[in-house]
Amino acid sequence: MTTLIIIAILPIVLLYLGLFKAQKALLPATIVGLILAMAAAVKQWNSGAFPIYHDMMLFDNFSIAFSVTAIFSTLLILMLSKGYFERISMHVAEYLSIILFSLAGIIVMVSYYNLTMLFIGIEIMSVSLYILAGIDKKNFASNEASLKYFLMGAFSTGFLLFGVALIYGATGTFKLEGIRDWALAHPRGIDPLFHTGIILMIVGLCFKVGAAPFHFWTPDVYEGSPTLITAFMSTVVKTAGFAAFLRLFAVSFGPLADFWMPTLLVITILTLFVGNLTALYQHSFKRMLAFSSISHAGYLLFAIVALSAVSSNAIFVYATAYSIASIAAFGVLILVQQQLGSDSFECFNGLGKRNPFLAAVLTIAMLSLAGIPLTAGFMGKFLMFSGAMARFQIWLVIIAVINAIISIYYYFRVIIVMYFRSAEHDELTVPAYYKVVLAISAVATLVIGIYPAFITNLI
């Protein structure tokens, strides 16, 4: 709870700093606040947590692990923001505050134990993101992204809220344990209210995580939003969405897996093929990352479809690996966009010669996203495939492996142009804080890949 309080108070402090024109103190204060919040979360590890506030919230190891991942990813992203928001507007305090308000909603999402708090957490996060997507007011693409995100987000929230209402109508409770107890007490037959509520909640949550066929907003919103905000949405927000997804289905809907599993299985396979096949045809690096994020949503859904005691650990490892690699990729992309004015693959030509450090970091990130051994991404995919093999026949794993092979093509496309194409631009300048973030991301990716026990048994 201390973590949530710190993150809720920090943006108010930043707004006061902005009011008194303390611009240079904004980013350091944000970094210090996030470190304190992360330390407060770690301090609660193995504290024997139990539901609090009339079973509204639960800060157990599951919540702490995903909270730390979200805070750490946000910390890395904000370290890349030095000088970034100033190019858009002078209201830097407001932008940082909105990101932190969104993070507060994310902490609620990974710590809820009542459907009311799930809805509140999603809304706090989503309203902040609608604003962040459109902060570049002079950019038509940013305005379009904000409007599309708002319309589709409101639409998906309607499905989610309708599902919550139906489940409450059937069970008479919003508590996750109460819903599970009702499901165990009524094992036979299909209750129209309850089962329709489950399907509607699947639709609403799939919208939030960008799973097909509810993914149509994702590429345009990710491409039109400022790249730093896209990095936040594709990593921190997606991680929170899957943590909330898993907690709901593991605690409340587990006894009814035979009902909802076939629906979610179809969504998973469709998400994998749509994300990977569409990414093949992209000419923009940023848009390619947007479609690849859809495919990664498909891999993350494997842990929910093959629900078991290790699903939470699998999603945690995969989400952590994906977030760190994506932050490194987006960090390099921001430098390329700022100094070369484009995000096409041609801008990466000869990067291996122009800037070996950037090329090495981006190579590690692409290898991890592709799931190549000795990277964190390989461990994430290994855990997902292991869970799927334990629950389903081998054909499902074969489908996943085929999609992983497809993804190797477009990830290696970036590596090829960096090392086997002639340089067309001057050397890129890399600020010191970018070097720190990129180095941390690259080292973390390799450490998790080489020593997976470092995080694989946390939850």
C-alpha positions in Angstrom: 0.0 0.0 0.0 2.9 2.3 0.7 4.0 2.0 -3.0 0.6 3.1 -4.2 0.6 6.1 -1.8 4.0 7.2 -2.9 3.1 7.0 -6.6 -0.2 8.9 -6.0 1.5 11.7 -4.0 4.6 12.0 -6.3 2.7 13.6 -9.3 1.1 16.2 -7.0 4.7 17.1 -5.8 5.8 17.4 -9.4 2.9 19.7 -10.2 4.0 22.0 -7.4 7.6 21.9 -8.6 6.3 22.9 -12.1 4.2 25.7 -10.6 7.3 27.2 -8.9 9.4 26.8 -12.2 11.7 24.2 -10.7 12.1 22.5 -14.1 15.5 21.0 -13.4 14.2 19.3 -10.3 11.4 17.5 -12.1 13.1 14.4 -13.5 15.5 13.9 -10.5 12.5 14.1 -8.1 10.6 11.6 -10.3 13.5 9.1 -10.3 14.0 9.4 -6.6 10.2 8.9 -6.0 10.0 5.8 -8.2 13.1 4.3 -6.5 11.4 4.8 -3.1 8.2 3.3 -4.4 10.1 0.3 -5.7 11.9 -0.1 -2.4 8.7 0.0 -0.5 7.2 -2.7 -2.7 10.3 -5.0 -2.3 10.2 -4.5 1.5 6.7 -6.2 1.6 8.0 -9.3 -0.1 7.0 -12.5 1.7 5.1 -10.5 4.3 2.2 -12.8 4.4 -0.2 -10.4 2.8 -4.0 -10.8 3.0 -6.8 -8.9 1.4 -7.4 -5.4 2.9 -10.1 -2.7 2.8 -13.0 -5.2 2.9 -11.2 -7.5 0.4 -10.7 -4.7 -2.1 -6.9 -5.0 -2.5 -4.2 -7.6 -2.1 -0.5 -6.8 -2.0 0.9 -10.3 -2.2 4.0 -11.5 -4.0 2.1 -11.5 -7.3 1.2 -7.9 -6.9 4.7 -6.9 -5.7 6.5 -8.6 -8.6 4.4 -7.0 -11.3 4.5 -3.6 -9.5 8.3 -3.7 -9.4 8.4 -4.6 -13.1 6.0 -1.7 -13.9 7.9 0.8 -11.8 11.3 -0.3 -13.1 10.2 -0.1 -16.7 8.6 3.3 -16.1 11.9 4.5 -14.5 13.9 3.4 -17.6 11.4 5.1 -19.9 11.4 8.4 -17.9 15.2 8.4 -17.9 14.9 8.6 -21.7 12.6 11.6 -21.4 15.3 14.2 -20.6 14.8 16.9 -23.2 12.1 14.9 -24.9 9.0 16.6 -23.7 10.6 20.1 -24.0 10.5 19.6 -27.8 6.7 19.3 -27.5 5.8 21.8 -24.9 7.2 23.6 -21.8 4.6 21.9 -19.5 6.9 19.1 -18.6 5.6 18.7 -15.0 2.1 18.0 -16.3 3.4 15.3 -18.7 5.4 13.5 -16.0 2.5 13.8 -13.6 0.1 12.2 -16.0 2.4 9.3 -16.6 2.7 8.8 -12.9 -1.1 9.0 -12.5 -1.3 6.3 -15.1 1.2 4.2 -13.2 -0.9 4.6 -10.0 -3.8 3.1 -11.9 -1.5 0.3 -13.1 -0.5 -0.5 -9.4 -4.2 -0.8 -8.6 -4.7 -3.1 -11.6 -2.1 -5.5 -10.5 -3.2 -5.4 -6.8 -7.0 -5.6 -7.1 -9.1 -8.3 -5.3 -12.5 -6.9 -6.2 -14.0 -6.2 -9.6 -14.7 -2.6 -8.5 -11.0 -1.9 -8.0 -10.2 -3.5 -11.4 -12.5 -1.1 -13.1 -11.2 1.9 -11.2 -7.6 0.9 -11.9 -8.3 0.5 -15.6 -10.0 3.9 -15.8 -7.3 5.8 -14.0 -4.7 4.3 -16.3 -6.8 4.7 -19.5 -7.9 8.3 -19.0 -4.2 9.3 -18.5 -3.2 7.4 -21.6 -5.9 9.1 -23.7 -4.2 12.4 -22.8 -0.6 11.2 -23.3 -1.4 9.8 -26.8 -2.3 13.3 -27.9 0.2 15.5 -26.1 1.9 16.5 -29.3 -0.9 18.9 -30.2 0.8 20.2 -33.4 1.1 16.7 -34.8 -2.0 15.5 -36.6 -1.1 11.8 -36.1 -0.9 12.3 -32.4 -4.3 13.9 -32.3 -5.7 11.1 -34.4 -4.1 8.5 -32.1 -5.6 10.1 -29.0 -9.1 10.2 -30.6 -8.9 6.6 -31.8 -7.6 5.4 -28.4 -10.4 7.3 -26.6 -13.2 5.9 -28.8 -12.0 2.3 -28.8 -11.0 2.5 -25.1 -14.5 3.7 -24.1 -16.1 1.0 -26.3 -14.0 -1.7 -24.7 -14.7 -0.4 -21.2 -18.4 -0.7 -21.9 -18.0 -4.4 -22.7 -15.9 -4.8 -19.5 -18.4 -3.0 -17.3 -21.4 -4.8 -18.8 -19.6 -8.1 -18.0 -18.9 -7.0 -14.4 -22.6 -6.1 -14.0 -23.8 -9.5 -15.3 -21.4 -11.4 -13.1 -22.6 -9.3 -10.1 -26.2 -10.0 -11.1 -25.5 -13.8 -11.1 -23.3 -14.0 -8.0 -24.3 -11.1 -5.9 -20.7 -10.1 -5.2 -17.7 -8.3 -6.7 -15.1 -10.2 -4.6 -12.9 -12.5 -6.6 -13.1 -15.3 -4.0 -16.9 -14.8 -3.7 -17.2 -15.3 -7.5 -15.1 -18.4 -7.3 -17.1 -19.8 -4.5 -20.3 -19.3 -6.5 -18.8 -21.0 -9.5 -17.8 -24.0 -7.4 -21.3 -24.1 -5.9 -23.0 -24.2 -9.3 -20.8 -26.6 -11.3 -23.6 -27.8 -13.6 -25.4 -26.1 -16.4 -24.8 -22.7 -18.0 -26.1 -19.6 -16.2 -26.9 -17.0 -18.9 -25.9 -14.0 -16.8 -22.7 -15.5 -15.4 -21.3 -17.1 -18.6 -22.3 -14.1 -20.8 -20.5 -11.9 -18.3 -17.3 -14.0 -18.7 -17.4 -13.6 -22.4 -17.9 -9.9 -22.2 -15.0 -9.5 -19.8 -12.8 -11.5 -22.2 -13.7 -9.1 -25.0 -13.1 -6.0 -22.8 -9.7 -7.3 -21.5 -8.6 -8.4 -25.0 -9.3 -4.8 -26.2 -7.0 -3.5 -23.4 -4.1 -5.9 -24.2 -4.4 -5.5 -28.0 -5.3 -9.1 -28.8 -6.9 -10.0 -32.1 -9.6 -9.5 -33.4 -9.8 -6.5 -31.0 -6.4 -5.1 -32.0 -7.4 -2.6 -34.7 -6.6 0.4 -32.6 -3.2 -0.7 -31.7 -1.0 0.0 -34.8 -2.4 3.4 -35.5 -2.4 4.5 -31.8 1.2 3.2 -31.3 2.4 4.8 -34.5 0.7 8.2 -34.0 1.6 8.6 -30.3 4.9 10.2 -29.3 7.5 7.4 -29.3 8.2 7.7 -25.6 4.5 7.2 -24.8 4.3 4.3 -27.2 7.2 2.7 -25.3 5.2 3.1 -22.1 1.9 1.7 -23.6 3.5 -1.3 -25.2 5.5 -2.3 -22.1 4.1 -1.1 -18.8 0.5 -1.0 -19.8 0.5 -4.3 -21.5 2.2 -6.0 -18.5 -0.4 -4.5 -16.2 -3.2 -5.7 -18.5 -2.0 -9.3 -18.5 -1.4 -9.3 -14.7 -5.0 -8.2 -14.2 -6.3 -10.7 -16.8 -4.4 -13.5 -15.1 -5.5 -12.7 -11.6 -9.2 -12.6 -12.6 -9.1 -15.9 -14.4 -6.8 -17.7 -12.0 -8.8 -16.7 -8.9 -12.4 -16.5 -10.1 -12.9 -18.3 -13.3 -10.5 -21.2 -12.9 -13.3 -23.8 -12.1 -15.0 -22.9 -15.4 -11.9 -23.2 -17.7 -13.7 -25.8 -19.9 -16.2 -23.0 -20.8 -13.9 -20.0 -21.6 -10.7 -21.8 -22.7 -11.8 -22.7 -26.3 -12.8 -19.0 -26.9 -9.5 -17.7 -25.5 -7.6 -20.4 -27.5 -9.0 -19.2 -30.8 -8.2 -15.6 -29.8 -4.6 -16.7 -29.0 -4.0 -18.4 -32.3 -5.6 -15.5 -34.3 -3.5 -13.0 -32.4 -0.2 -14.8 -33.1 -0.9 -15.0 -36.9 -2.3 -11.5 -37.3 0.6 -9.9 -35.4 3.4 -11.8 -37.0 2.1 -11.9 -40.6 1.2 -8.2 -40.7 4.6 -7.2 -39.2 6.3 -8.8 -42.1 5.0 -6.2 -44.5 5.9 -3.0 -42.5 8.4 -0.5 -43.8 8.3 1.6 -40.6 10.3 0.3 -37.6 7.9 1.8 -35.1 4.9 0.2 -36.8 6.7 -3.1 -37.0 7.1 -2.9 -33.2 3.4 -2.1 -32.9 2.4 -5.3 -34.8 5.0 -7.4 -33.0 3.5 -6.3 -29.7 0.2 -7.9 -30.9 2.0 -11.1 -31.5 3.6 -11.0 -28.0 0.1 -10.6 -26.6 -0.6 -13.9 -28.2 2.3 -15.6 -26.5 1.3 -14.1 -23.1 -2.2 -15.4 -23.6 -0.8 -18.9 -23.7 -0.2 -18.8 -19.9 -3.9 -17.9 -19.3 -5.2 -20.5 -21.8 -3.0 -23.2 -20.2 -3.9 -22.0 -16.7 -1.8 -23.6 -14.0 0.2 -22.9 -10.8 3.1 -21.7 -12.9 1.1 -19.3 -15.2 1.8 -16.2 -13.0 5.6 -17.0 -13.1 5.5 -17.5 -16.9 3.7 -14.2 -17.5 6.0 -12.4 -15.2 9.2 -13.6 -16.8 7.8 -13.1 -20.4 6.5 -9.6 -19.6 9.8 -8.6 -17.9 11.9 -9.8 -20.8 9.6 -8.2 -23.4 9.5 -4.9 -21.5 13.2 -4.6 -21.2 14.0 -5.5 -24.8 11.2 -3.2 -26.1 12.5 -0.2 -24.0 16.0 -0.7 -25.6 14.5 -0.9 -29.1 12.4 2.2 -28.5 15.3 4.1 -27.0 17.4 3.5 -30.2 14.3 4.5 -32.3 13.9 7.8 -30.5 17.5 8.7 -31.2 17.1 7.7 -34.9 13.9 9.7 -35.2 15.3 12.8 -33.5 18.6 12.9 -35.5 17.5 11.5 -38.9 13.8 12.5 -38.9 12.4 9.1 -39.9 11.7 5.7 -38.5 12.0 3.7 -41.7 14.3 0.7 -41.9 16.7 2.5 -44.2 17.6 4.9 -41.4 19.3 1.9 -39.6 21.5 1.2 -42.6 25.1 0.8 -41.5 24.4 1.5 -37.9 26.9 -1.2 -36.9 29.7 0.9 -38.4 28.3 4.4 -37.5 27.6 3.5 -33.8 28.6 0.0 -32.7 27.1 0.5 -29.2 23.6 1.3 -30.5 23.8 -1.5 -33.0 24.9 -4.0 -30.3 22.1 -2.9 -28.0 19.4 -3.1 -30.7 20.8 -6.5 -31.8 20.4 -7.9 -28.3 16.9 -6.4 -28.1 15.8 -8.0 -31.5 17.3 -11.3 -30.5 15.4 -11.3 -27.2 12.1 -10.3 -28.9 12.7 -13.1 -31.4 13.3 -15.6 -28.6 16.9 -16.6 -29.5 18.7 -18.6 -26.7 20.9 -16.8 -24.2 18.5 -13.9 -24.1 15.6 -13.2 -21.7 13.1 -13.6 -24.5 14.0 -17.2 -25.0 13.3 -18.0 -21.4 9.9 -16.3 -21.6 8.9 -18.3 -24.7 10.3 -21.5 -23.2 8.1 -21.1 -20.1 5.1 -20.4 -22.3 5.7 -23.4 -24.6 6.3 -25.7 -21.6 2.9 -24.7 -20.1 1.1 -25.2 -23.4 2.7 -28.7 -23.9 1.6 -29.7 -20.4 -2.0 -28.7 -21.0 -2.6 -29.3 -24.8 -1.4 -31.5 -27.6 1.8 -30.8 -29.5 -0.1 -29.1 -32.4 -0.6 -25.9 -30.4 3.1 -25.6 -29.6 3.9 -26.3 -33.3 1.7 -23.3 -34.2 3.5 -21.1 -31.7 6.9 -22.3 -33.0 5.9 -21.5 -36.6 4.9 -18.0 -35.5 8.2 -17.6 -33.6 10.1 -18.5 -36.9 8.0 -15.9 -38.8 9.0 -13.3 -36.2 12.7 -14.1 -36.7 12.4 -12.8 -40.3 11.3 -9.3 -39.5 13.5 -8.9 -36.4 16.6 -10.1 -38.2 15.7 -7.6 -41.0 16.8 -4.8 -38.7 20.0 -6.6 -37.8 20.8 -7.2 -41.5 20.5 -3.6 -42.5 22.6 -2.5 -39.5 25.5 -4.7 -40.4 25.2 -5.5 -44.1 24.1 -2.3 -45.6 26.3 0.7 -46.3 26.0 3.7 -44.0 23.9 6.6 -45.5 24.0 9.0 -42.6 26.5 10.5 -40.1 27.2 8.9 -36.8 24.4 9.2 -34.2 25.1 11.1 -31.0 24.2 9.2 -27.9 23.6 11.2 -24.7 25.0 9.8 -21.5 21.6 9.0 -19.9 20.7 7.1 -23.0 23.8 5.0 -22.7 22.9 4.2 -19.1 19.4 3.0 -20.0 20.4 1.1 -23.0 23.3 -0.6 -21.2 21.1 -1.6 -18.3 18.5 -3.0 -20.7 21.1 -5.0 -22.7 22.8 -6.4 -19.6 19.5 -7.3 -17.9 18.4 -9.1 -21.1 21.6 -11.2 -21.2 21.7 -11.9 -17.4 18.1 -13.2 -17.4 18.8 -15.3 -20.5 22.1 -16.8 -19.1 21.0 -17.0 -15.5 17.2 -17.5 -15.7 16.9 -18.6 -12.1 17.5 -15.0 -11.2 13.7 -14.3 -11.7 12.1 -17.5 -12.9 11.1 -18.7 -9.4 10.1 -15.4 -7.8 6.3 -15.8 -7.7 
